């Protein structure tokens, strides 16, 4: 057993279904036995009063019953129990029980038994007070300095303090500024009452001040002005805590005679009697209860503090001395002295677990026997060492972040979708434009292979689909037990969903030997809904706006066999055409060619074709796999419908802009509304009436505008949700066509889908446009870049602009067009290139701190993302120029024609910016000497070698002396300009020499 666990000395479970709280536990010699041994008194909210005299658990059976002295069922709920001298002319201890509308004082007496049944205890009512107000809590003490007996003070739910001296009612006072009741305690040293008000401040009221204040009966409303001669009630002192207090305590031992302890929600406070703070301890957990008790060190106080992690902590002032694990969450804790154990810790949980425990460990008298010494077998030890090292190497070789799944899951979740629609539809919308909205039943079977607890099943489905119930709470299951839940899914909107799949998530706790409460686990499963849930068979449409053609390498297939559930009402019995009528209104027609192996999907709505195309491709794969065809291929050879796709993008973007405008207008109108309210309030509070000057009319008009804007914003939000679902459908259709067009692998298709669909829903902080643009730009910079060096350069850059709503979609559409074009030209989608690319040393220097600033994205013109012009001069590698003529005019014409041809090619892939930079660099080459250009024309290869040698020699000269290099550069400006434009990599120091070369 762990040393840091509370050792069970005696425990009991109090009833079933009963509730307990902070004031339901107290200890004391309530039966006045004279031995000084405490009894444990427990009261519950169900009205059950129990008294125990705990003793050591010698046997596991019958010990709680033997320790129970009394059990009485009272008529009302028990809020608090206290032990004290509550009867006049008597030094005996009595029991005070607080009910919501009654205060009762009982005497507990015991009678020795004559036979083996033991002692008998009786509970007798001494007196009771019927309360006019609902009670919250109470405290007792020697109010006014009277000795020999205790008085009682009860705090009501409406802030009234009611004082009782034995069997008579003294007076009542309202607390000023009261809102909600807080903890209440009496400080006998200063004869004052302490409480924490709703203002989150500690307040102290002297008993003398309360006695001479205004009578509570004469002031039914504490906010009304005083009408009698009493004094206004004010606190003696206050201290702002800034948080609500859970409990108060005023210990009465001598060495801490001036301490007041306050347990807050996050802090522990200690004050002196005059309100000065002694210390404060910030807690790292949520506390539940506490109790100061005596210590052997002068000037300090020990504290027992329970928290919501089932721990019992022992503090000496602010120093943690001990920590013990409890089997439950304590709501009240006390320290008691019993016959067999002094200083036992009594703790009570909210569900009735009562525990008497102690901390530390039991002495162990076991001594290990001596073992005969024997020589070690070094060969066996060496073999075992090698075996363990092998296990260690195998364990460290695995790089898996997530742990491997067990061979057998604790739960097996199986979802079965009904093959037919429900006879009685469960849909909220019964019909849409005359079409009946069906529903389908899904049965989920959960089978346990081990013991599971606290199981919860959650169903998530894509909008506008909905289910009849999305959350289920499952009963605890044993080994082999199973549970079946059923729910129905249906369409709950006037537009088709983007996905017909749903997810089932089961969260549960799996108990282990070390953790009986269980280790939390999550299990997921997926199901697919039928296409017939969102559409019905219909007649074919002759004229449509959008068409998609899918090619296959197998003979045409009868569409009625592919879609048997829609073939019954089809007009074409040959199976060459099939029409789907979505409940939202759009029609989608599938046509099979009689001569070729092509299938055409056409519709007036581009987004609505997605579900049909997806279902057609999946059913083709399933159909030909059943026939045993292994080389079945499908492709798309037409032009990508980017313009149709961009219509959905623009529509979604316009709705986002409208939502932002509505938000701004609402903010303006709200500010105006509050300003008018403040002016009206000022006019109404003014003692001299003044005309309103049509402020009330302006207030009504502003209110009407706010309501109209709110309704318009809500309508726009619904349209934005629909537009995003349609955009998802269009995006998934584009991804499918791209994968069919280029034959992408499943991994590449997943990367492409994650790039174009980075979000499953829009949020006000982050939308689809900026997220998609950032993802597409990343691909264009990395795996789809023109060269390996450009890819390494982009990877070396860091930082970037903050994502936000763009001003338009021009840049995004250009990037998507460029992405499709590069994929069409053989670009390979992969994420492994980021780890495999080696960044050159020169680029690493540029990307290092102090090298060059991060590359900022272009936001205005929407051109392709390029490096800054200054960085391009030093990073970009110049290819050897083509052959040029000696005549300057013919050379310029040839250069212009070559530049325009290269620029036209780059504009097709979105690289207009690169063509501009090539043009600038070519203008510099025009200024070179005819001698250098003719030499380069005759011997380009030799010239490149010579230039590389000159580069190496010039770099050596830089290291030797920078001054000599500058003098040589002045003599050879033209040659140096040629070297700068042709070097593959050059240092940043040469940047200053380019303007000089350009002038030459």
N, C-alpha and C positions, 0 to 999 in steps of 0.2 A: 504493500500500500504506500502511496505517495506521502511524503512528510507534510506536504502542503495541502492536505485535505482535512476538513473538519471531522474529527473522530466521533462516530455515533455512540452516545452513551445511553440515550433513551429517545424513542420517537413514537409518534402516533399519527394516524390519519383520521381527521375529524369529519365524519359524515361524507355524503356524496352530493355534489352540486351546490354546496354552500360556498359563500364568498366572505372573505375577510379583508380587513384593511389595517391602516396604521394604528388606530385606537382600540383595536379589538383584543389586545394582549396586555396584561399587567401581571406583576408578581408581588407577593407579600404574604405575611402570616395571617391570611384572611380569617382562619378559624380560631385565632388567638390561642394556639396550642401552648405557647410559652417556651417552646424549644428554640425559637429563633429561626426555624427552618421555613423556607418560603414555599408557597403553593403557587401554581400557575393557573390563572383565570383567563379563559378565552370566551369571547362572545362573537356570534356570527350575524350577518345581515339577515339570516333566516329566523332570528330570534332564539337560537339555541345557546344556552349558557352552560359551560363546562368548567369544572375545577379539577386539577390534577395534582398529585403528589408524586413526582417521578422518582424512580429508583433504578439501579443498574439492571440492564437486560440480562438476566441469568438464563432465561430460556426464550426461544423465539416465539412461543405461543402463550397468549394470555397475559403478557406483561402490560400492555396498554390498558386492558380492562381492570387489572388489579390496581393500577396507579390512579384510576379515575375515581375521585371522591364523590362527584355530584354531576348530574346532567339534568337540566330543567329546560323545558320548552316554554318560552315567554311569548306573549301575544304579538309583540311588535319587534321590529328590527333593532338590533343592538348596534349603536354607533360607536360607543366608547365605554370602557370600564376602568374604574379607578378604585384604589384601596386607601382609606384614610379614616380619621376620627371625625365622622360626620354626624354623630349623635351627641347632643348636649348632656352634660352630667355623666359622661361615660368615657373612660380611657381606652375602651376596646376599639379594635379596627373593624370597620364596616365596609361593605361593597356598594359603590355607587354605579348604577347602570343608566346610561343616557339613551333614550329612545327619541325618535323624531319629534314626538309631541308630549313626552313625559320624562320626568326624572324620578327614578326609584332608588331607594337606599335599603339594602338588605343586610341582615345579620346571618352569618354562617356558623353553625354550631355542630359539634360532633358528639355522638354518644357511643360509649364503649359497648361492643357486642358481648352477649353472654355465651354465644355458641361460635362455631367456626366460621360464620358468615362475616365476621369482622366488624369494624366500626360503621356506624350509620351517621350520615350527615344530612342536615336539614337547612333549607333556605327560607327565612322568614322576612316578610316585608315590614320594615320599621315605619317608613313614611314615603309619600310620593308627592310630586308636584306636577300638575297638568300645565303644559306650556301653551301660551297663546300664539307663539310663533314657532316655526320649524327650526329645530336645533341643528347646528353643524358640528360643534366640538365643545369641550369644556376643560377647565383647569381648576385646581383646588390649592388651598394654602391658608396661612394665618393672616387673613386680610385685616388691615388696620393695626397690626402688631398684637392681636389677641392671641394668647397662648392657651394651650390645653385642648383646643378643638380646631377643626378645619372648616372653612367655608367653601362654597362652590360658586363658580362663575361660568355661565353658559353663553356662547356666542350663537346668535341666530343667523339664518341665511340672508336676512336683510340688514345685518349690521348692528344689531342691538345686543348689548351686554346685560345679562340678567344675573343678579347677585342673590344668593340664598345663604342664610345663616341657619344651619340645621333644618328644622321643619318650618321655617318662616321665610317669606319672600321679602328681600330688603328693598331694592330699587332696580331700575333699568335705565341704561344710557345708550344713545345712538352714537356710533363712531362717525366723525366728520369725513366727508368725501368718500363714503363707502360705495363700493361696486360689487365686489365678490369677497366672500370670507376667506381668511387666511389662517395659518396656525396661530395658536394662542397659548401663552405661558405666563406664570406668575413668578415674579422675582421677590422673594421674601426679604432680601437684604435691603432693597430700596422701597419695598412696599409698592411695587408698580407692576403694570401689566404690559406685556410685549406682544406685538402682532406685526404682520407684514401686510400692508394694504395693497390694493390693486394698482397703486402708483409705483409698486415695486420698491418700496422703502420700508425700513424697519422703524416702527413707531413705539414710543414708551409713554404710557399714561399712568400717573400716580393715582393711587386709590383715593387719596384725599381730594384730588381734582375731580375724579369721577363722582364722588359723593356729593359735592357742592354744585355740580353742573346742572343743566336744565333737565327736568324730569322727561323721560321718554314718552310717558303717557300724554303729556301736554303738547308734544310735537309729533304728530303722526307722519309728517313729511320733514325729513332732516334739512331739506333745502329752504324751507320757509323761514322767515325771520323770527327772532325770539319774541315771545309774547309775555313771558313770566319774568320774575326777578332773578332767575338762575344765571350762572355764568356760562359763557360759551366754552365748549369743551375743546381744548387744544393739547397737543402732545407735549410732553416734557422735553423730549428731544427726538430727532429723526435722523436716519442715515439712508442715503439712496443706494440700494443694492444693484439696481439695473436688471434684476431677474426675479422670477417668482421663487419663493421659499417653499421647501417641502416640509421642514420641521424646525422647531425651536427647542432649545434645552438650556436650563440654568442649573448647573451642578452645585451641590451644596457642601462639598468637602472643603476643609479648612485651607489647604494650600492653593486652591484656585477660587478664592472667595470673591473674585471680581471678574468672573468669566461668563459671557453669554455666547452661546454657540448657535449659529444659523446655518442650516444646510440648504444651499441653493441648487438650482438645476445643473450648474457647472462649476460652482465654487463652494468652498467651506470657509465661513467667516467666524472670527472670534473677537468679541467686543468686551470692553470694560463696562462697569455699571453706569458710567456717565456717557456712554455712547462713543467713546474713542475706540478705534479699531486696534486690536493687538496684533493680529496676523490674518492673512488670507491665503488659502491653498487652492490653486487651480487644479481641478480634477480632470483626468483624461478619460472619464467614463460617465455614464449616467447613473447617479446614485439613486437608491430606493429608500434607505432608512439609515439612522445613525443613533449612537448612544454614547455620551461621555461617561467614563467611570474612573474610579480612583487609581492613582499611580503611586509608586514608591519613591519617585523622584520629586523633590520639592520644586514648585514653580512650573510644573508641566502638567498636562492632562492627557490621559489616554482616551482614544476614541475607537469605537467599533463602527465600521461603515460598510453597509451592504450596497452592491451595485447590480446593474442589469446583466452582468456577465456571470451571475451566480457566484460571486466572490465575496468573502468577508475579510475586510482589511483592518489591520490594527495600526493606528497612527499614534505617535507621541508628539503632540502639537502638529507640526507639518512633516514629520519624518515617518516614513513607512517602516514599521518594525516587523510585521508579519502579514502573510496572506494565506487564506485557507479557502479551498473550494467547497461550496455547498451543493447539495443535490437539487436545489430549487432556487427560485428568485425570492429573497426575503422582503417582506413588506413591513415587518416590525421585528425588533431585536431587543432583548433584555438580558441582564445578568442576575443570577439567583444563586442562593446558598442552600444546598440540600444536605441531608444527613450524611450521605456517602461521598459527596463531591461539593467542594467550595468553589464558587466562581464559575458555575456552568453558564454557557451561552445559550439562551433560549431564542430561537428564531421561528417565525411563522410565515408561511406562504399565502398567497391570495386564494388558493384552492384548498387550504386546510391541512397542509403538512406541518406538523409541530415537531421540532427537533431540539433536544438537549445535547449539546456537543461540547467538546473541549479541543484545544489545539496542541499540536506537538506530536509525540509518538509514545508508544508503550515501551517499557524497558524489555529488552530481549535477553533471556537467559540461555539462549542456545549458543553452544560453542562448537566450532567445527572440529571433527575428530582428526587426529594426526594421520597423515597418509605416509605409508612406507616409501622411503626414497628409492627411486629406480632410475637407471641410466636412460638417457634419451636416445631414441633411435634416429640418428641424424639423417639417414637415407629416407626414412619415412617422413621426417619433418621437411626435408628438401623437396620431396615429391608433392607434399601437400602445399608447400609454398609456391611451387610452379603452377599447380592447379588453380590456386587462388589468384595468382597474377594473370593467368589466362582469362579467368572470369572478369577481372578488373579491366583488362584491355578490351574485351568484347563489350563490356558495359560502357566504357568511355568512347568507343568507336562510333556508337550510334549518335546521330545529331538530331534526333527527333525532338522537337520542342514540346509537342503534346504527348502524353503517355499513350502507350499502345492499348487498344481496346481489349477488354477481357474476352476470353474465348466464348463465354456465354453471358449475355446481357441479363440484368436483373428483371427487366420487363421486355415483353415482346408485344409491339403495337401493330395491329393489322387493321387497315381501313378498307372497307368494301363498299363501293358505290353501286347503288341499285341499277339494274339494266333498263328499267322502265321508269317513267315519270310517276309521281304520286297521283293517285286517283283524286284525292282532294288536295288542291294546291295550298301550300302554306305561305305563299307569297303575300307580302304586304300590299303591293300593287297587283290587283287581280287581272287587269287587262291593260294593254298599251295599244291605242289606236285600233281597237277591235280585236286584237290578238290576245289570246289567253296566255298568261304568264305561268309556266309550269314550275314545279319544284321537284327535286330528287332527294332521296333519303340516303344518308351515309351512315353505316354502322361501323363503330370502332370497337375492336376487341382488345382488351389489355389483359395479358396473361403474365403472371409473376412466376419466376423461377426461384425466387428467394423472398425473404420477408421484406416488405416495403411499407413505409409509413408516410403520412401527409402527402398523398398523391393528389395532384391537380392537373387537369387536362384542359388545354387551351387550343382553340381552333382559330386560325387566321386565314383570311381569304381576301382576294383582290377586289377592290371596289370596281364597279357598283354591285358586285355580288354580295350577298348577305346570307347569314345562317339564323336559324331559329334560336339557337343557344350557343354561345361561344366559350363558355367556361363551365367546367364540371369539377366537383370535389368528390374524389373517390374515397371509399372506405379503406382502412388498412387491410392488406392482403397477405396471406401466408404463402407457403410454398405450394405451387400448383393451382392457386386460386385464380379466377378470371372474372372480369367485369366487362359488360357490353353497354355502351352508350350509343344513342342514335340522335341524329339531328338532320334537318332538311336545309338544302341550299337553294337559293333562287335569285333571280335578277331583281335588283332594287333600284333601278335607274333607267333613264331613257337613252342610254348609249351602251354599246357592247364593252365588255371588259378587255383588258390587254392580256390577260392570262387566265386560263381555266384551271389552274392548279391551286391547291390549298395545302396548308401546313398544319400538322398536329404536333403540339409540344406537350410532353408529360414531364412534370417536375415532381420528384419524390425524394425521400430520405431512405438510405440503405443502412440499417444498423450494423455496427461492428462491435467487436469485443472491447475496443478502447473507447468507443463512442456509442453508448446505447441509444442516444437520441437520433443517431443516423447521420451519414454523410450525404449532403445534398448532391443530387445528380439530375441530369436533364437528358431526355430522349426525344428525338424528332422523327416524324414520319410524314410522307407526302402522298396526296391522292389527286387524281385528275377527274374533273367533271366532264360530262358528255357535251358535245357540241349542240345537241338538241335542246339543251337548257336555255340557249340564247337565240336560237333561230328555228324556223320551220321550213319545210319544202314549199317551193313556189314555182311559178312559171318563169321561163327564161326571159331575160331582158334583151331586146334586139340592139338598142343603141346605148352605149356606155361611154364614159369619159376616160377611164383608166383601164389598161390591159397589161397583163403579165403573162409571159410564155415560158413554160418549163419544159426542157428537153430531157428525154430518157434514151437509154440504149436497148430497150425491150419493146416488144410489140404493144399496141394500145390495149388497155385494160377496160373492161366494162365498169363504168362508174357506179352502176347499181350494186355491183358486188363489193366495191370499195366502201360505199356508204349505204349499207342495207337499211338503216333506220330511216333514210330519206327517199328510198326507192319506191315506196308504196304509193306515194302521191305524185310521182314524177310523170310528166307528160311524154317524155321521150322513153319509149320502151326499149330502144336499142342500146341504151347506156352511153350514148355519145355526149349527152349534155345533162347537167344537173344544176338546179337553181336553189339558192338558200335565201330565205327572207328573214333578216334579223328583226327582232322585236322592236328595235329602235327605228326601223323603217327602211334601211338600206337593203338592196338586193345584190347578191354575188352569184355569178354564173360561172360554172366550170364546163369547158368544152373540150372534148377529146377528138383529135384529128383522126380521120378514117384512113388516110394514106400514110401519114408520117407518124413519128413517135413523139408528138408534141401535145401539150395540154395548155389551154389558155384559160386564165382566170380574169374576169372582167367585172367592173362595178362602177357605179357613179361615186363611190366613196373610197378613197385610197386607203384609209386606215382600216376599214372594215374587211378588206381582203386578207388581212394578216391571219386571222384565226382559220380561215378556209385554206389558205396556202400552207400553213403549218400542219393542219390536220391532213391535207392531201399528201404532203411529203412524208409524214410519219406513217400513214396507212400504206403508202407505196413500199416503204422499207419493210413493214410488217408483212405485206402481201407477198413480196418476192422472197423474203427470207423463209416463209412457209413453203414456197415452191422449190426451195433449194437453190435459187439463183445467187451465186456468190459475187459475180462481176456486175451487179446492177449499179448503174451510175445515173445521176441526175445532174443537170446543169442549167444555167441561165445564160443565154447568148445575146439578149437584147441590151438596149441602153439603160443604164441605171436611172430610175425615176427620181433624180435629185430635185428637179423643179417641183414635182408634186410633194416631195418630202419637205421641201423648204416652206411650202404653204402652211403645213402644220407647225413648223418652227416659228414662223412669223405670227400665226394666230396665238400661239401660247405666249410669245413674248409681248404682244400687245395687251393681253389680259394681265400680265405681270406689271406692265407699266401702268395700266388702269388701276390695279390694286394699290400701287404706290401712290398714285395721285389721290385716290379716295382716302388713303391713310393720312396724307398731308392735309387734305381739306377737312377731314374730321378733327385733326389736331387744331387747326385754325379755329374752326367753329366751337370746339370745346373751350379753348382759351377765351374766345369772345363770350361764350355762355357763362363761364365762371366770373368774368369781369362784370357782366351785367348783374349777376347775382350779388356780388359784393356791393355794388352801388345801391341796389335795391335794399339790401340788408342795412346799409348805412342810413338810408332814408327812413326805413321803418323804425330803427332804433333812436332816431333823433327825437328829442323831447318836443321841439317845435315842428309841427307838420309842414312839409314842403311838397310842392307838386312833383309828380313822378316824371314829368316831361317825356311821356310815351315810353318809358323804360319797360313797362309791362308788355306793351305791344312788341317792342324789340325782343324781349325775352321769349314771347310766344313764337315769333318768327324764327328766331335762332334755334329754338327747340324743334320746330318743324323741319328746319334745314338739317339739324343733326340727325333726326330720325330718318329723313329721306336719304341722307348720305349713308347712314348705317344700313338701311335696307338695300341700297344700291351696292354697297361694298359686300354685303352678304350674298347678293345675287351674283356679283362678279366672282366671289370666291367659289361658288358652286360651278360657274362656267369655267373657272381656272382648273378645278379638279377634273372636270370632264375633258378639258383641252389637254391636260397632262396625261390622262389615260389614253387619249387618242394619239398623242405624241409618242407614248411608249409603244403603242401598236405599230405606228409608222416606223419607228426606229428599229423595232425587232424585225419588221418586214424587210427593211433595208439591210440589216445584218444578215438575214437569211439569203437574200439575193446576192450579196457580196460573197458569202461562203459558197453558194452554188456557182457563181461566176468564176471564181478563182480556185475552187476545190479546196477550201481551207480545212485544216484539221480541226478536231473538236477543241484542242487547246487554243489554237489561233482564233477560233470563233468565240471562245469564252473571253479572250483578251479584247476582241473587238466589241463584244457586247458590253463588257465592263467599261470600255472607253466611251462608247456612245450613250450608255445608260448608267452613269455613275450614281444616280440617286433614284430611289424608289418613290419618293414623293418630294414635292417642293416645300421649302420652308421660307419664312420671311427673311432669314439671315443668309440662306444659300439656295440658289435656284439651279435649274438644269443648264441654262445657257452658259454661265461662267464655269460650272463644273465640267461640262463637256468640252468647252474650249480649252481648259487647262489640260485635260486628259489627252485630247487630240494633239495639242501643241507638244506635249511630252513625247508622244510617239513620233511626231515629225522631227523632233530633235534627237531622238535616240535610234530606235531600230529602223525607222523609215528615213533616216537622213541620207544625203547624197553620198557621203564618203565616211570612212572610218574616222578620219581626223575631225570632221565636223561633229561626229557623234561624241568623240572624246572631249572636244572643246565644250559642247553643251553640258556634258556630265561634270566637267570641272567647274562650271559656273554654279553659284549658289544664290539663294534668295529669289525674289520675284515680287510682283505687285500683289496686293491683297485682293481676293476675289470679291466682286460686287456686281450689281446689276449693270450690264453694259448699256451704252447709249443706243446701239442698234445691233442687228444680227449680220451685218455685212462681213465682218471679220470671221465670225463663226462659220458662215456658209462657205467662205473661201478656204478655210482650213479643212472643212469636211470634204470639199471638192478635191483639194490637194491630197487628202488622205486616200480617197477612193482611187485617184489617178496613180498614186505610187503603189498601192496594192495591186492595181491592174497591170503595172509594169514590173511585177515580180517582187515587190517588197515583202519581206518576211516579218510577220508579227511574232515577237518573242520578248520576254522579260529577262532572259539570261544574258543578253548583250551588255547590260549595265554592269554586270560583275566580271565579264570577260574582257572588256575593252581596257587596254592599257593607255593611260593618259600620258602623252609625251612630257618630258621634263620641262620644256619651255612653257607648255600650257599649265603645268602644275605651278610654275613660278608666277604666271599671270593670275591664277586662281588663288594663290596664297594671300594671306593678309598683307595689304599694302601693294599688291600687284596691280589689279585692275578692278573696277567696280562690277557688281553683278549685271548681267544683261537684262535690261528692262524690255518688256514686251511692247510691241507697237500697238497703239490703241486708236489712232486717228484714221490712217488710210487703210488699215486692214490688210496690208501686204504680208508676205511670208515672213516669219520670224527670222531675223538675221542678226549677226553680231554687229556691234557698233563699228562705225567706219574706221575709227582709229585703231581698234584692235584687229580689224581685218587686214590692215596694211602689214601687220607683223606676223599674223598667223597664216594667212592664206598663201598657198603655194601656187606660183604662177607657172602655167604650162609653157613650153617653148613655142614662140610665135611661128606662124606659117611663113612660107617663102614670100618675099615682097620684092616688088620691082624697084629699080633705081629711080625711076621717074616719080617725083613726089605726088603729082596729081593722080596717076594711076594707083599709087600706093594708098592714097586716102580713099579713093573709090572702093578699092578692094577691102580696106579695113571697115568702111561703112557697111558694105554689103555683108561681110562676115558678121559684124556686130548685129545687124538687123536679123539675120538668120538665127543667130544664137539667142537673141532676145525673144524672137517668136517662139522658139522651142521652150524657153524658160517661162514665158507667159502662159503656155499651156499647162504647166505644172504649178503655176502660182508664184513663179520666181522672178517677178518683174524687178524686184529690188536688186537682185544679183546682176541682172543685165545692165542696170544703171551703173553699178560699180565697175563692171567690165569696160563700159564705155569711157568712164573717167580714167581708168588705168591705160586704156588704149590711146587716149589723147596725150598722155605723158610719153608713150612710146614714139609718138610722131615727132617729138622733139629730139630724138636721138640722132647722132651723126650718121651720115650716109656710109661712112667707113665701117662703123660698127654693124650697121644693118646689112651691108653687102657681105661682110665677113661672116655674119650669122647665117646668111642665106646659103653660102657655099658650104660651110662646114658647121652644121648645127650641133652635131654630136661632139666634135672636138671642142667647140666653143663651150659647151656645157661642162666638159671635163676641166677646161682651163678655168672657167669661172668658179668651179668648186675648189680648185687649188687656190685661186685668188681669195676665195672666201676664208679658207683655213689660214692663209698667210695673213690676211687682214685681221682675223680674230686674234692671232698671235701678236700682231702689232698693237692691238688695243690693250692687251695685257701688259705689254712692255711700257708703252708711253702713250698716253692719250693726246698729248700736245703734238707729237710727231705725226700722229694719224690725222689730226685736223689740218695740218699743213699739206699733207699728201692729198687729202680729199679736195682741197681747193684747186689743186692742179688737175685732178681727174674727176670733175663733177659729172661729166657725161657717162663715164664708165661706172662710177659708183651708183648712178641712178639705175643703170642697167642691172647691176648686181642686186640692188635692193628689190627690184621688181621680180627677179628670178630666184632668189634664195628661198629654200624650203622652210627655214626657221631662222630667226634673227633676234638678237636681244633688244630690249627696250631702249638701250642707250643710243641706237642708231636712229631713233625717232626724230631727233633734232636735225638730222642732216637731210631729210627728204625735201623740205622747202628749198634748200640750196640747190639740190639736184634738179628740182623742177624748174628753177630759174635758168639753169644752164641749158 
